[in-house]
Amino acid sequence: MDDRLREELATLGQLIEVAEYERRLAVDQVRELVSRHRADLLLPQVAELTTLPPPTLAAMLRET
């Protein structure tokens, strides 16, 4: 593997790591908002707005 390809792949790997970290942060923030505003939120609407699958959101509600 040449150095240019190795560097490009490593850069993409770093971007993936950052994206996964940012996703975890965002999911944690959704979890917090859902926990605080549970009575005012409808699961299908939250799922649509956040692009999280309804089963994921349902699991988040069970955790809080």
C-alpha positions as CSV (number, residue, x, y, z in Angstrom):
1,M,0.0,0.0,0.0
2,D,1.5,3.4,-0.9
3,D,1.8,6.2,1.6
4,R,-0.8,8.4,-0.1
5,L,-3.5,5.7,0.1
6,R,-2.5,4.8,3.7
7,E,-2.8,8.5,4.7
8,E,-6.2,8.9,3.0
9,L,-7.6,5.8,4.7
10,A,-6.2,6.9,8.1
11,T,-7.9,10.3,7.6
12,L,-11.2,8.6,6.8
13,G,-10.8,6.4,9.8
14,Q,-10.4,9.5,12.0
15,L,-13.5,11.1,10.5
16,I,-15.5,8.0,11.2
17,E,-14.3,8.0,14.8
18,V,-15.2,11.7,15.3
19,A,-18.7,11.1,13.7
20,E,-19.3,8.1,16.0
21,Y,-18.3,10.2,19.0
22,E,-20.5,13.1,18.0
23,R,-23.4,10.7,17.4
24,R,-23.1,9.3,20.9
25,L,-23.1,12.9,22.3
26,A,-26.2,13.8,20.3
27,V,-28.0,10.6,21.4
28,D,-27.2,11.4,25.0
29,Q,-28.7,14.9,24.5
30,V,-31.8,13.3,23.0
31,R,-32.0,11.0,25.9
32,E,-31.8,13.9,28.3
33,L,-34.5,15.9,26.5
34,V,-36.8,12.9,26.3
35,S,-36.4,12.3,30.0
36,R,-37.1,15.9,30.9
37,H,-40.1,16.4,28.5
38,R,-41.5,12.9,28.4
39,A,-45.1,14.0,28.9
40,D,-44.9,16.5,26.0
41,L,-43.4,14.2,23.4
42,L,-44.9,11.7,21.1
43,L,-42.5,8.9,20.2
44,P,-43.2,8.8,16.5
45,Q,-42.6,12.5,16.2
46,V,-39.3,12.3,18.2
47,A,-38.2,9.4,16.0
48,E,-39.0,11.3,12.8
49,L,-37.2,14.5,14.0
50,T,-34.1,12.7,15.3
51,T,-34.0,10.0,12.7
52,L,-33.6,7.5,15.5
53,P,-35.6,4.3,15.1
54,P,-38.7,4.0,17.4
55,P,-37.2,0.9,19.2
56,T,-34.1,2.9,20.1
57,L,-36.2,5.7,21.6
58,A,-38.4,3.2,23.4
59,A,-35.3,1.7,25.0
60,M,-34.1,5.2,26.0
61,L,-37.4,5.8,27.8
62,R,-37.1,2.5,29.7
63,E,-33.6,3.6,30.8
64,T,-34.8,6.8,32.4
